[in-house]
Amino acid sequence: MNIFDKSFSPSEAQVRYLDADYVVLRPGTFVRCAITGAPIPLDELTYWNVDRQEAYANAAAAYEAYKRYGIPAAKA
């Protein structure tokens, strides 16, 4: 896949978020921010929540998610 190819079109990836990494389940060029809906290029993905399996565009969006949902319940 060459991004300079005229037939190239960005596509949404499906990702499994882990504690310090993520695994791409379906190839793509970006994921969507759970708060803003903005596309986040995979090479710029920095913020996510493992428990909710959500990506965030920036620290402000991650903080907004924290304010909305709080700290997840402890797993028993």
N, CA, C and O atoms as a printed pandas DataFrame, in Angstrom:
     atom_number atom_name residue_name chain_id  residue_number  x_coord  y_coord  z_coord
0              1         N          MET        A               1    0.852   -1.163    0.000
1              2        CA          MET        A               1    0.000    0.000    0.000
2              3         C          MET        A               1    0.900    1.228    0.000
3              4         O          MET        A               1    1.738    1.396    0.886
4              5         N          ASN        A               2    0.723    2.063   -0.976
5              6        CA          ASN        A               2    1.533    3.264   -1.120
6              7         C          ASN        A               2    0.628    4.484   -1.014
7              8         O          ASN        A               2   -0.289    4.643   -1.820
8              9         N          ILE        A               3    0.875    5.354   -0.024
9             10        CA          ILE        A               3   -0.005    6.504    0.172
10            11         C          ILE        A               3    0.078    7.515   -0.963
11            12         O          ILE        A               3   -0.780    8.390   -1.076
12            13         N          PHE        A               4    1.094    7.407   -1.797
13            14        CA          PHE        A               4    1.225    8.323   -2.923
14            15         C          PHE        A               4    0.526    7.806   -4.172
15            16         O          PHE        A               4    0.446    8.505   -5.182
16            17         N          ASP        A               5    0.023    6.589   -4.100
17            18        CA          ASP        A               5   -0.717    6.003   -5.204
18            19         C          ASP        A               5   -2.081    6.699   -5.305
19            20         O          ASP        A               5   -2.737    6.911   -4.285
20            21         N          LYS        A               6   -2.510    7.053   -6.505
21            22        CA          LYS        A               6   -3.773    7.760   -6.690
22            23         C          LYS        A               6   -4.970    6.925   -6.254
23            24         O          LYS        A               6   -6.017    7.489   -5.937
24            25         N          SER        A               7   -4.851    5.616   -6.227
25            26        CA          SER        A               7   -5.975    4.771   -5.819
26            27         C          SER        A               7   -6.032    4.587   -4.301
27            28         O          SER        A               7   -6.946    3.940   -3.791
28            29         N          PHE        A               8   -5.063    5.152   -3.577
29            30        CA          PHE        A               8   -5.037    5.019   -2.117
30            31         C          PHE        A               8   -6.170    5.833   -1.497
31            32         O          PHE        A               8   -6.382    6.993   -1.850
32            33         N          SER        A               9   -6.894    5.211   -0.569
33            34        CA          SER        A               9   -7.900    5.946    0.194
34            35         C          SER        A               9   -7.769    5.548    1.658
35            36         O          SER        A               9   -7.673    4.360    1.968
36            37         N          PRO        A              10   -7.765    6.514    2.554
37            38        CA          PRO        A              10   -7.658    6.200    3.977
38            39         C          PRO        A              10   -8.821    5.318    4.421
39            40         O          PRO        A              10   -9.949    5.482    3.959
40            41         N          SER        A              11   -8.537    4.394    5.311
41            42        CA          SER        A              11   -9.586    3.515    5.812
42            43         C          SER        A              11   -9.430    3.364    7.317
43            44         O          SER        A              11   -8.333    3.486    7.861
44            45         N          GLU        A              12  -10.545    3.097    7.974
45            46        CA          GLU        A              12  -10.543    2.974    9.427
46            47         C          GLU        A              12  -10.049    1.588    9.830
47            48         O          GLU        A              12  -10.524    0.571    9.325
48            49         N          ALA        A              13   -9.096    1.569   10.739
49            50        CA          ALA        A              13   -8.544    0.320   11.254
50            51         C          ALA        A              13   -9.386   -0.168   12.427
51            52         O          ALA        A              13  -10.058    0.619   13.095
52            53         N          GLN        A              14   -9.341   -1.457   12.664
53            54        CA          GLN        A              14   -9.931   -2.021   13.873
54            55         C          GLN        A              14   -8.769   -2.429   14.763
55            56         O          GLN        A              14   -7.882   -3.169   14.338
56            57         N          VAL        A              15   -8.776   -1.938   16.009
57            58        CA          VAL        A              15   -7.631   -2.091   16.896
58            59         C          VAL        A              15   -8.070   -2.676   18.229
59            60         O          VAL        A              15   -9.148   -2.359   18.730
60            61         N          ARG        A              16   -7.236   -3.526   18.796
61            62        CA          ARG        A              16   -7.430   -4.017   20.173
62            63         C          ARG        A              16   -6.386   -3.319   21.021
63            64         O          ARG        A              16   -5.186   -3.464   20.787
64            65         N          TYR        A              17   -6.848   -2.556   22.013
65            66        CA          TYR        A              17   -5.967   -1.768   22.853
66            67         C          TYR        A              17   -5.495   -2.594   24.035
67            68         O          TYR        A              17   -6.300   -3.200   24.743
68            69         N          LEU        A              18   -4.187   -2.615   24.246
69            70        CA          LEU        A              18   -3.570   -3.333   25.353
70            71         C          LEU        A              18   -2.986   -2.311   26.318
71            72         O          LEU        A              18   -3.081   -1.108   26.078
72            73         N          ASP        A              19   -2.383   -2.779   27.405
73            74        CA          ASP        A              19   -1.880   -1.867   28.433
74            75         C          ASP        A              19   -0.838   -0.872   27.912
75            76         O          ASP        A              19   -0.935    0.317   28.219
76            77         N          ALA        A              20    0.121   -1.302   27.162
77            78        CA          ALA        A              20    1.166   -0.384   26.696
78            79         C          ALA        A              20    1.343   -0.446   25.183
79            80         O          ALA        A              20    2.315    0.083   24.645
80            81         N          ASP        A              21    0.417   -1.082   24.510
81            82        CA          ASP        A              21    0.538   -1.276   23.069
82            83         C          ASP        A              21   -0.857   -1.521   22.509
83            84         O          ASP        A              21   -1.842   -1.512   23.247
84            85         N          TYR        A              22   -0.933   -1.734   21.223
85            86        CA          TYR        A              22   -2.192   -2.116   20.601
86            87         C          TYR        A              22   -1.898   -3.092   19.469
87            88         O          TYR        A              22   -0.783   -3.159   18.951
88            89         N          VAL        A              23   -2.926   -3.843   19.101
89            90        CA          VAL        A              23   -2.814   -4.826   18.031
90            91         C          VAL        A              23   -3.821   -4.440   16.950
91            92         O          VAL        A              23   -4.998   -4.227   17.242
92            93         N          VAL        A              24   -3.366   -4.351   15.722
93            94        CA          VAL        A              24   -4.249   -4.030   14.605
94            95         C          VAL        A              24   -4.946   -5.312   14.170
95            96         O          VAL        A              24   -4.302   -6.260   13.721
96            97         N          LEU        A              25   -6.272   -5.331   14.309
97            98        CA          LEU        A              25   -7.063   -6.499   13.918
98            99         C          LEU        A              25   -7.487   -6.421   12.456
99           100         O          LEU        A              25   -7.523   -7.434   11.758
100          101         N          ARG        A              26   -7.809   -5.214   11.998
101          102        CA          ARG        A              26   -8.134   -4.988   10.591
102          103         C          ARG        A              26   -7.307   -3.802   10.128
103          104         O          ARG        A              26   -7.432   -2.712   10.687
104          105         N          PRO        A              27   -6.470   -3.987    9.124
105          106        CA          PRO        A              27   -5.590   -2.909    8.673
106          107         C          PRO        A              27   -6.357   -1.659    8.247
107          108         O          PRO        A              27   -7.470   -1.729    7.727
108          109         N          GLY        A              28   -5.737   -0.550    8.482
109          110        CA          GLY        A              28   -6.292    0.733    8.088
110          111         C          GLY        A              28   -5.277    1.816    8.404
111          112         O          GLY        A              28   -4.180    1.529    8.885
112          113         N          THR        A              29   -5.643    3.053    8.134
113          114        CA          THR        A              29   -4.708    4.155    8.351
114          115         C          THR        A              29   -5.034    4.982    9.583
115          116         O          THR        A              29   -4.202    5.767   10.038
116          117         N          PHE        A              30   -6.250    4.816   10.136
117          118        CA          PHE        A              30   -6.645    5.638   11.276
118          119         C          PHE        A              30   -7.682    4.919   12.131
119          120         O          PHE        A              30   -8.273    3.923   11.713
120          121         N          VAL        A              31   -7.893    5.451   13.351
121          122        CA          VAL        A              31   -9.002    5.062   14.222
122          123         C          VAL        A              31   -9.745    6.346   14.582
123          124         O          VAL        A              31   -9.222    7.440   14.366
124          125         N          ARG        A              32  -10.929    6.232   15.116
125          126        CA          ARG        A              32  -11.722    7.411   15.469
126          127         C          ARG        A              32  -11.667    7.679   16.969
127          128         O          ARG        A              32  -11.693    6.753   17.780
128          129         N          CYS        A              33  -11.591    8.948   17.320
129          130        CA          CYS        A              33  -11.630    9.367   18.714
130          131         C          CYS        A              33  -13.037    9.097   19.258
131          132         O          CYS        A              33  -14.027    9.470   18.628
132          133         N          ALA        A              34  -13.126    8.456   20.415
133          134        CA          ALA        A              34  -14.417    8.125   21.019
134          135         C          ALA        A              34  -15.166    9.366   21.504
135          136         O          ALA        A              34  -16.388    9.326   21.643
136          137         N          ILE        A              35  -14.465   10.455   21.760
137          138        CA          ILE        A              35  -15.099   11.671   22.272
138          139         C          ILE        A              35  -15.429   12.639   21.149
139          140         O          ILE        A              35  -16.553   13.135   21.074
140          141         N          THR        A              36  -14.474   12.915   20.278
141          142        CA          THR        A              36  -14.673   13.937   19.234
142          143         C          THR        A              36  -15.088   13.361   17.883
143          144         O          THR        A              36  -15.656   14.073   17.055
144          145         N          GLY        A              37  -14.810   12.086   17.655
145          146        CA          GLY        A              37  -15.092   11.484   16.350
146          147         C          GLY        A              37  -14.034   11.792   15.312
147          148         O          GLY        A              37  -14.151   11.369   14.162
148          149         N          ALA        A              38  -13.005   12.524   15.703
149          150        CA          ALA        A              38  -11.938   12.896   14.774
150          151         C          ALA        A              38  -11.093   11.677   14.408
151          152         O          ALA        A              38  -10.851   10.819   15.256
152          153         N          PRO        A              39  -10.643   11.591   13.159
153          154        CA          PRO        A              39   -9.746   10.493   12.800
154          155         C          PRO        A              39   -8.362   10.703   13.427
155          156         O          PRO        A              39   -7.850   11.822   13.471
156          157         N          ILE        A              40   -7.775    9.619   13.905
157          158        CA          ILE        A              40   -6.440    9.658   14.509
158          159         C          ILE        A              40   -5.550    8.724   13.687
159          160         O          ILE        A              40   -5.769    7.513   13.694
160          161         N          PRO        A              41   -4.557    9.256   12.984
161          162        CA          PRO        A              41   -3.642    8.371   12.255
162          163         C          PRO        A              41   -2.983    7.379   13.225
163          164         O          PRO        A              41   -2.601    7.759   14.332
164          165         N          LEU        A              42   -2.849    6.122   12.816
165          166        CA          LEU        A              42   -2.287    5.108   13.711
166          167         C          LEU        A              42   -0.896    5.472   14.210
167          168         O          LEU        A              42   -0.543    5.151   15.344
168          169         N          ASP        A              43   -0.111    6.132   13.386
169          170        CA          ASP        A              43    1.236    6.483   13.831
170          171         C          ASP        A              43    1.243    7.655   14.819
171          172         O          ASP        A              43    2.294    7.992   15.364
172          173         N          GLU        A              44    0.085    8.276   15.052
173          174        CA          GLU        A              44   -0.033    9.357   16.030
174          175         C          GLU        A              44   -0.881    8.964   17.235
175          176         O          GLU        A              44   -1.137    9.796   18.106
176          177         N          LEU        A              45   -1.318    7.711   17.297
177          178        CA          LEU        A              45   -2.172    7.238   18.385
178          179         C          LEU        A              45   -1.375    7.154   19.681
179          180         O          LEU        A              45   -0.397    6.412   19.775
180          181         N          THR        A              46   -1.805    7.922   20.675
181          182        CA          THR        A              46   -1.093    7.998   21.946
182          183         C          THR        A              46   -1.987    7.679   23.137
183          184         O          THR        A              46   -1.521    7.108   24.123
184          185         N          TYR        A              47   -3.258    8.039   23.058
185          186        CA          TYR        A              47   -4.173    7.914   24.191
186          187         C          TYR        A              47   -5.276    6.910   23.887
187          188         O          TYR        A              47   -5.923    6.982   22.842
188          189         N          TRP        A              48   -5.489    5.964   24.817
189          190        CA          TRP        A              48   -6.601    5.032   24.698
190          191         C          TRP        A              48   -6.949    4.468   26.063
191          192         O          TRP        A              48   -6.185    4.602   27.020
192          193         N          ASN        A              49   -8.129    3.826   26.142
193          194        CA          ASN        A              49   -8.574    3.192   27.372
194          195         C          ASN        A              49   -8.734    1.706   27.097
195          196         O          ASN        A              49   -9.495    1.305   26.216
196          197         N          VAL        A              50   -8.018    0.901   27.850
197          198        CA          VAL        A              50   -8.034   -0.552   27.649
198          199         C          VAL        A              50   -9.383   -1.133   28.039
199          200         O          VAL        A              50   -9.928   -1.963   27.311
200          201         N          ASP        A              51   -9.934   -0.711   29.178
201          202        CA          ASP        A              51  -11.196   -1.268   29.656
202          203         C          ASP        A              51  -12.356   -0.973   28.713
203          204         O          ASP        A              51  -13.194   -1.843   28.475
204          205         N          ARG        A              52  -12.414    0.227   28.180
205          206        CA          ARG        A              52  -13.503    0.592   27.269
206          207         C          ARG        A              52  -13.141    0.383   25.805
207          208         O          ARG        A              52  -13.999    0.524   24.934
208          209         N          GLN        A              53  -11.875    0.045   25.517
209          210        CA          GLN        A              53  -11.412   -0.163   24.146
210          211         C          GLN        A              53  -11.755    1.048   23.280
211          212         O          GLN        A              53  -12.359    0.920   22.215
212          213         N          GLU        A              54  -11.352    2.231   23.765
213          214        CA          GLU        A              54  -11.592    3.486   23.063
214          215         C          GLU        A              54  -10.278    4.218   22.833
215          216         O          GLU        A              54   -9.356    4.145   23.645
216          217         N          ALA        A              55  -10.213    4.916   21.720
217          218        CA          ALA        A              55   -9.061    5.774   21.415
218          219         C          ALA        A              55   -9.458    7.225   21.623
219          220         O          ALA        A              55  -10.628    7.585   21.494
220          221         N          TYR        A              56   -8.468    8.060   21.949
221          222        CA          TYR        A              56   -8.703    9.489   22.155
222          223         C          TYR        A              56   -7.694   10.286   21.341
223          224         O          TYR        A              56   -6.527    9.909   21.236
224          225         N          ALA        A              57   -8.157   11.387   20.768
225          226        CA          ALA        A              57   -7.323   12.200   19.879
226          227         C          ALA        A              57   -6.200   12.917   20.618
227          228         O          ALA        A              57   -5.130   13.147   20.054
228          229         N          ASN        A              58   -6.442   13.271   21.881
229          230        CA          ASN        A              58   -5.444   14.029   22.640
230          231         C          ASN        A              58   -5.739   13.899   24.134
231          232         O          ASN        A              58   -6.693   13.229   24.530
232          233         N          ALA        A              59   -4.916   14.541   24.954
233          234        CA          ALA        A              59   -5.077   14.450   26.406
234          235         C          ALA        A              59   -6.401   15.064   26.856
235          236         O          ALA        A              59   -7.025   14.567   27.794
236          237         N          ALA        A              60   -6.831   16.126   26.206
237          238        CA          ALA        A              60   -8.098   16.764   26.577
238          239         C          ALA        A              60   -9.275   15.812   26.356
239          240         O          ALA        A              60  -10.183   15.744   27.183
240          241         N          ALA        A              61   -9.259   15.082   25.246
241          242        CA          ALA        A              61  -10.324   14.118   24.978
242          243         C          ALA        A              61  -10.273   12.965   25.975
243          244         O          ALA        A              61  -11.318   12.490   26.421
244          245         N          ALA        A              62   -9.082   12.514   26.327
245          246        CA          ALA        A              62   -8.943   11.447   27.327
246          247         C          ALA        A              62   -9.468   11.917   28.678
247          248         O          ALA        A              62  -10.127   11.157   29.387
248          249         N          TYR        A              63   -9.180   13.165   29.037
249          250        CA          TYR        A              63   -9.674   13.708   30.297
250          251         C          TYR        A              63  -11.194   13.845   30.280
251          252         O          TYR        A              63  -11.852   13.592   31.290
252          253         N          GLU        A              64  -11.743   14.238   29.157
253          254        CA          GLU        A              64  -13.202   14.334   29.028
254          255         C          GLU        A              64  -13.851   12.961   29.233
255          256         O          GLU        A              64  -14.887   12.855   29.890
256          257         N          ALA        A              65  -13.253   11.929   28.680
257          258        CA          ALA        A              65  -13.762   10.569   28.879
258          259         C          ALA        A              65  -13.680   10.190   30.357
259          260         O          ALA        A              65  -14.602    9.578   30.897
260          261         N          TYR        A              66  -12.586   10.551   31.001
261          262        CA          TYR        A              66  -12.439   10.274   32.433
262          263         C          TYR        A              66  -13.535   10.976   33.228
263          264         O          TYR        A              66  -14.118   10.385   34.137
264          265         N          LYS        A              67  -13.822   12.245   32.887
265          266        CA          LYS        A              67  -14.873   12.975   33.595
266          267         C          LYS        A              67  -16.241   12.340   33.357
267          268         O          LYS        A              67  -17.061   12.281   34.273
268          269         N          ARG        A              68  -16.491   11.870   32.149
269          270        CA          ARG        A              68  -17.788   11.256   31.825
270          271         C          ARG        A              68  -17.979    9.915   32.521
271          272         O          ARG        A              68  -19.041    9.637   33.076
272          273         N          TYR        A              69  -16.952    9.097   32.485
273          274        CA          TYR        A              69  -17.103    7.707   32.915
274          275         C          TYR        A              69  -16.438    7.388   34.245
275          276         O          TYR        A              69  -16.757    6.372   34.862
276          277         N          GLY        A              70  -15.524    8.231   34.697
277          278        CA          GLY        A              70  -14.828    7.977   35.952
278          279         C          GLY        A              70  -13.881    6.809   35.848
279          280         O          GLY        A              70  -13.595    6.306   34.762
280          281         N          ILE        A              71  -13.408    6.393   36.984
281          282        CA          ILE        A              71  -12.483    5.259   37.041
282          283         C          ILE        A              71  -13.288    3.974   36.905
283          284         O          ILE        A              71  -14.289    3.802   37.602
284          285         N          PRO        A              72  -12.875    3.068   36.024
285          286        CA          PRO        A              72  -13.639    1.817   35.855
286          287         C          PRO        A              72  -13.612    0.990   37.135
287          288         O          PRO        A              72  -12.660    1.050   37.912
288          289         N          ALA        A              73  -14.668    0.223   37.336
289          290        CA          ALA        A              73  -14.747   -0.644   38.516
290          291         C          ALA        A              73  -13.649   -1.690   38.493
291          292         O          ALA        A              73  -13.264   -2.170   37.427
292          293         N          ALA        A              74  -13.156   -2.037   39.645
293          294        CA          ALA        A              74  -12.115   -3.061   39.759
294          295         C          ALA        A              74  -12.671   -4.418   39.331
295          296         O          ALA        A              74  -13.828   -4.743   39.596
296          297         N          LYS        A              75  -11.839   -5.185   38.678
297          298        CA          LYS        A              75  -12.258   -6.519   38.236
298          299         C          LYS        A              75  -12.041   -7.503   39.381
299          300         O          LYS        A              75  -11.003   -7.494   40.044
300          301         N          ALA        A              76  -13.034   -8.343   39.596
301          302        CA          ALA        A              76  -12.936   -9.323   40.686
302          303         C          ALA        A              76  -12.432  -10.648   40.209
303          304         O          ALA        A              76  -12.294  -11.578   41.003
